[in-house]
Amino acid sequence: MTLPHFHATPTLFQGSRRAFLERAGCGFGAVALGTLLKQTGFLDGAALASEPALAANPLEARFSHFPRQAKSVIWLFMNGGPSHVDTWDYKPGLEKYHGKELEGFDKKTGFFTDEIGPLMKSPFAFRQHGQSGSWVSEIFPHIAQHVDDMAFVHSCYTETNNHSPALFQINTGMNRMGFPCVGAWVTYGLGTPNQNLPGFVVMYDTLGRGLPKGYSQNWGSGFLPGVFQGTALSAQGAPIENLERRIGMSDAQQRRQLDLLKTLNGQHLHQHSSESALAARIESFELAYRMQMAAPEALSVDHEPSHIRKLYGLDDKRCAHFAKQCLMARRLVERGVRFVQIYSGGEENEKSWDGHSNIQANHRQFAGETDVPIAGLLSDLKQRGLLDSTLVIWGGEFGRLPVAQKRADNHNSGRDHNPHAFTTWFMGGGVRGGVHHGETDEIGQKAVVDRVSVNDLHATLLHLLGLDHKRLTFRYNTRDFRLTDVSGEVIRKIIA
């Protein structure tokens, strides 16, 4: 029999097995060290854009493009459009010109074009806090104690004055549905350290006020594989439905069922490799199995000590619902969840921060629901040493106009939508504290200095996580898509 030609070539190493191990031993050590450094995040690197989708485990933790400080994100989303001039962007000019008509105002700026009233000062008192002297509305007395650790971006703007497209834009970078949201892009790029919990968790209003407009599209994965979409916790009852094993079924029986299901689905997927939804479903079954032990413990706040529960406001009926969500968010990032988004407010106008008729009553209510819990979250992250690795973001989909909204009942104390100006603040995760970036005009109508687009906000968020927004791409329909589309600049001033 003729041997294959490559067998005839001399071997590179000839000797005993002991000699081989002596010469190769350092190589084994390097491999082990590399694995450990990857798991701890000390290695930086640039994974191929297509690597997450092709990996055997798409949620496996991966390298960032460059060294980063933030490892996880908690996004506090004030649904409905909080008024920047009544919260973080103090405008003495509104007091000066209160009651006067705004000459040359474009009535199409807001959503209700026939309800344009005069300029209206804030119904809330502002005062300065911290060494930074940051101006804060009276409705946030507890969060105000943290201003020296915050970076305020006062010059944000968006492209639409309607809730649904504005929500899509702030969440996905596009003002129309069908695109991956920020949390999906982050988990696609970085995976998640804890394989027994979802990489991306969403919590929405628990008081029966509904989901934000646009519903689950706000945390969808779009054209990214479905495994990267957000896991929304239920508003009532068990946070995750059908998580407990059926009575009478053992762990071994359930494991055999899942193995059979995985085999059958895998055979079908092999023949139809483009069905990303099926791949996501297969992974979801496996994740649900792993979550049966990890999730109930991670989401339970019952065993938190009394001083922590009080810190978050769990003993206050007004804010207990949001306090529980903030405390769960801390527990999740503490256990390696990559991205958590919490929505304050529901779908309809006065059931969210959408203060069309009475900005004073509306914002006092929702600030009252969130002030203590958010301040508690910030304090707790800081005292546990988690703030350095956790990026916290506060904001909404747009701001509100400096003029009053003129209602039919002549109760002119509300504000309409304003896409030209709103405030977002960042804290932790590599952010410089006590800084203010950008400015609006004298009355807060438009961002005029160092204007910041939604793409810029997203580029900055990704940068703080060690991701280059221009390199985080996904090929779909022959085009390389990215969260920031074809624009976006990192806000360097707020980075430590």
N, C-alpha and C positions, 0 to 999 in steps of 0.2 A: 504494500500500500504506500502510495506517495503522500508524504506529510505536507500540510500547507506550508507555503514558502516562509511564513513568518516564524515558524518553529525552528527554522534553521539558523536564525540570527542569534548571535551571542546574547546572553542575558546581561542586564546592567549590573547585577549583583550576584556574586557567587560566594557562598560561605554558609556557615551554620545558622540555624534559626536564632540562636542567642546573639550572634554577631549582627544579624539583621535588626533585631529589636534594640540593640545598643545604638546603632546608627540612626534608627528612626524614632527613638524615644522622644527627642526634643520636638519632633513634628507632631506627635500625639499631644504633647503639652500645649503646643500653639493652637491646635484645633480646639482643645478644651477651653483654653483661655479666650479664644475668639467667641465661642458660644456663650460663655459667662458674660463677657463684655457686651455682647449683643442683647442679652436678656436684661442687663442693668441699664442699657441705654448709653453707655460710655463711648461706644463706637459711633462715629458719624459715617454716613454714606449716602449714596443716591440710588435707591432702588429703581429699576426700570419702571416706566409709567404703567406698563401692562402687567407687571409682576403680581400685584395684589389679586387681579382677576384670575390669573393663571395658577396661583399657588394652590397646593392641595388643601390647605386651610386658609381661606381668604381673610380670616380675622386674626391670623397670627401676628404678633407684634413685630413691626419692621423698623428699619433704620429711618431716621429723619434725614433730610438733605444736608443739614449742618447741625452742629450742637445747639441744643435749645434748653430753655429753663422750664417752660410749661410742658407738662405731660398730659394734662386734662383740662377740660373747659366746663364751666357752669355758666350758661347763658340765661340771665333773668330777663324774660321778654315781657314788657308791659304792653299787652295787646290792646289796640285801639288808637294808639297815637298819643302819648303823654305830651302835655304842653311844656316845651322847653322854657318859655318865659314865666312859667309858674312853678318851676322845679329847680333847675340848675343854672339858667341863663338870666341873671338879674339885669333888668332894663329900666333904669331910672327915667329914660325917655318916655316910657309908657305913662308914668305918673305925670310927667310934664305936659304931655299932649292928650291926656285922658279926656274923652268926650268929643274930640275933634275928628272931622272927616279926614280920611287919608286920601289926599289928592292923587289922581292918576293910578289908583289901585286897579289892577286887572281882576275883574269879578270872576274870571274863570280859574283863579288860583285855587280856591277852595272847591268843595263838592257842591254846596248849595249856592248857586250863583245869584239867586234873588234874595238872599238873606244877609246882606252886607251892612253891618252897623258901623259906628264910630270906633276909634281907637279905645281900648279898654285896658286900664292898669291891672296888675295882678291883684286878686283879692287876698293874697297871702303876704305876710311880712317876710323880708329877707334879712339875713345877717351873716356876718363873716365867721368862719370857723377855722381852727387849726393855725399852724405856723404859716401855711400857704395863704391864709386869708380868703379862702374860697367862699363865695356867696352861695347860700343854700336856703331854699324855702323853708318856712316854719313847719311844713307838713312832714319833713324828714329829720326830726331831732336826733334820732339814734344813728342813722346812716351818716349824718353830718359829722359824727365823731371820727369818721374814717377818711376824711377828705385828703389828709396828708399822704395817704397811700394810694390815692386814685389819680388817674389821668383822664381829664375831661376833654372830649372832642366836641366843641360847640358849633362847628361849621359843617355838619353833615347835611346832605341833601339827597333826594331821590327823584324819580322820573314820573311819578303818578300820584294823583290825589285821591285815589280810591283804595279801599282797604285790601281787597283780594289781590290785585296786582302788586300793591306795595308790600304786602306780606310775602308774596312770591319773590319779589326782588330782594328784600332784606334777608330772606332765607336761602335763596338759590342763586342770586345774582341776576336773574332774569325776571321781567315783570309779567311773565306768562307761565302757565303750568307745564309740567313735563320734564323739568330739569332737576338734577340732584341738589339736595340741600347741603348746607355747610357741614352738618354733622356726618352726612353720608360721605362727603369728600374727605373729611378728616379720618374717618375709620377706614376708608379705602386706601388712604395714603399711609397710615400708621398702624392699622390693625388695633388690637387691644390686648393689654397684658393679662387680663383675667378671662380665660376661656370658659368659665362657668357662669358668666353674666353677660348681658348684651353690651356691645361696645358703645351704643348710642341709645340713650333713654330719654323719653319725653314725658313731661307731666303737665296736664292742662287743668282747667278750672274744675274744682270738686264740689262746687255749690249749686250745680244744676244750671249753670249759665251757658253751657255749651262749649263747643270747640271754637278756635279762631276761624274766621272766614277763610275758605280755601281748604279747611279741614286737614286731613292727613297728607295732602300734597305738600304742606309746609315742612314735613319731616320725611318726605319720600326720597327714594334713591334714583328716581328718574330713569335714565338709561344705564346707570351703573348697576351691577348685579344686585339683586334684591336683598342680599344678605346684609348690605350696608344701610338699609333704611332704619329709621328710628323705631324703637319698641315703646309704644305709648302705654303708660300705666292707666288702668281703669279708674274713672273718677269715683265710682262707688263700689263697695264690696272689696273683694280680693284685688290687689293691684294688677296681678296677672292671672287671667282666667285659665281654668283647666290645668293648673300647674301640679296639683297633687295627683299622685298615682291612684288609679282606680282601686277601690276596696277589694281585697281578695287576690290582687295580682302581686306577685313577688318581683323583686328587682331583676332576678334572672329571667323570668318570663317576659318582662317588659324589654329587656335587652335583646332577647331573641326575636321579639316582634320587630324592633327597630332595625336589627341586622337584616332580617328578611326584607323589610320595606326598603332599606337602603340598597340592597342588592338589586331588587326589581327596578327601583327608580334609577339606579346607576346604569343598568342595562339600557333603559330607555334613553337616558341622557347621552350615553355613548353613541347612540344612533341619531340623536337630535341635539348635537352639542351647542346649538345656538339658543336653546331654551334656558335662558338665565333664570327665569322664574322657578323652574324646576330645581335647578342647582341651589337656589336660595331656600326652597322648601325642604330639600334634603338636609341642608345645614341647620334649618330652623328646628327640625325634629331632634337633631343631635343636641343643639343648644338647649332646647326645652328639657331634655333628659338631664343634662348637666345642671340646669338651673333648679331642679327640684329640691336640691339640698342647699344651694348657695343663695338663691333669690329670697326665700322667706326670711332668712337671717339678715340679709343685707337691707331689706326694706322694712324691717321691724324697728320701731323706735321705743318700744315698750320697756326695754331694759336699759335705756339711757338714764344716767343719774339725774336726779331732780334738778340740780343746778343747771345742767345742760338743757333740759326741757324748758326751764324758765328762761334761760338765755335766748332761746328761739321764739318764745311766746306761746308755747303749747298750752299754757294755763289761761290764755286770753281768748275768749270765744270769738272776738272780732278777727283775730289773725291766726287762729289755731290751724286752719286748713292749709294756709300757705307756709306756716311754720313747720308743719310735718313734712311738706315737700322739700323745703330747704334742708331740713335735717336728714332726710333720705338722700338728698343730693350729696351731702358731705359723706355719708356712709358709703355711697356708691363710688365716688372718686377715691375714697380711702381704700377701696377694694379693687381699684384698677380700672373702673369704667372710664372710657376715654372722653365721652361728650354727654353732658346732661343739659337739657333745655326745659325751663319751667315757665309756663304762661300764666300771667296774672290777668284775669278778666276773660269773659266769654265772647259770644258772637255778636249780640245786639248792642246798640249804641250805649245806653246807660248801664249795661251789664259788663262794660269794659272801661278802659281809660278814654273812651270816645265822648268827651264832655261837650256835646252840642248845645244843651239847654242850660246847664248850670255847672260851670267849670269848678266853682268852689266846692259844691256838694260832691261832685263826681270825684275830683282828685283828692279831697280830704278822705273820702271813703276808701279809695284804693290805696292811697298812701298809708292809711291806718291799717290796712290788711297786710302790707308788705314791709313797712319801715322796721319794726322790731325783728321779724324773721330774717331779713337781709342783713341787718346789723349783727344779729346773732351768728349768722353763717360766716360773715367776714371775721368776726372775733374768734370763732371756733377754729376756722381754717388757720388763722394766724397762731393761736396758742398751741396747735397741734403740729406746727411746722409744715403744714400743707399748702400755705398760701404761695410759697415760692414756686411750687410745681403746679399750681392750679390757677388758671386764668379765669377771672370772673368778669362778665360783661353785663351791663344794664342798658336797656334801650327799647325803643318801639319801632314801628314801621315808618313813621314820619312825625313832624311836630304839629303845632297849631298856630293859627293866625293871631296877630296882635290886635285885630279888630274884633268887635263883638259880633256874634251871630244874631241877626235880627229875626226873632221868632214872631209868629202871628199873634201871640198873646202879649207882645211887647215886653216879655221877660228877657231882656237882652243881656244875659250873663254867661253865655256859652261861647265857645270858640270852634270854628270850622277847621278842616284839615289844612295843613301847610306842608307841601312837599319840598319847599325851598330852604327849610332850616329845621334841624332838630339836634338834640344832644345825646351822645352816647358816652358812657364812661367805662374805663377798663381798670382792673386792679389785680395785682399778683402776677405770677407767671412771667417775670421779666419786664414788667411795666414800671416806668418811673412814677413815683408818687408825687402828689402836690403840683402837677403841671396842668396847664390849660392850653389846648391847641385850637387855633382858629377863632374867628369871631363872626357874629352876625351884625347887622346894621344897628342903628341907634334904637330901633323899636323891635328888633328880633324878627323882622319879616323875611330877610334873606341872609344866607351865608355869604360873606363878602371877603373875608381874609382866610387864606389857606383852606379853601373849600375842599371838603372830603366827600367823595362819592361812596356808594355802597361797595363798589369794587375795591376802593382803597381800604375800607373797613375790613373786607374779607382778606385782602392781601396782608394786612397787618396781623390779623388773627392767625393766619397760616404761618407767617414769619415767626411769631412768638412760639409756635409749636415746632419750629425747625423745618418748615416746608416752604420751598420756593414756589410761589403761586404760578410762575411761568412754566415750571417743570412738572407740576402735578397735573397730568393730562390723562384723558381717556379717549380712545379712538372709537367713534360712533358714526355710522353712515359715511365712512371715508374721511372724516374730519377729526382732528384732535381738539376736543373740548376741554375747557378748564373752568373753574369756579368764577374766575374774574374775567372771562371771555377774552377780549383783546386789549384790556386796559388794567388799571389798578397800580397804585404806588404805595409802598409801605410808609406809614406815618412814623418816621424815624424819631421825631421829637419826643414821643411818649415811651420809647424803648430805653430801658436802663443800660 
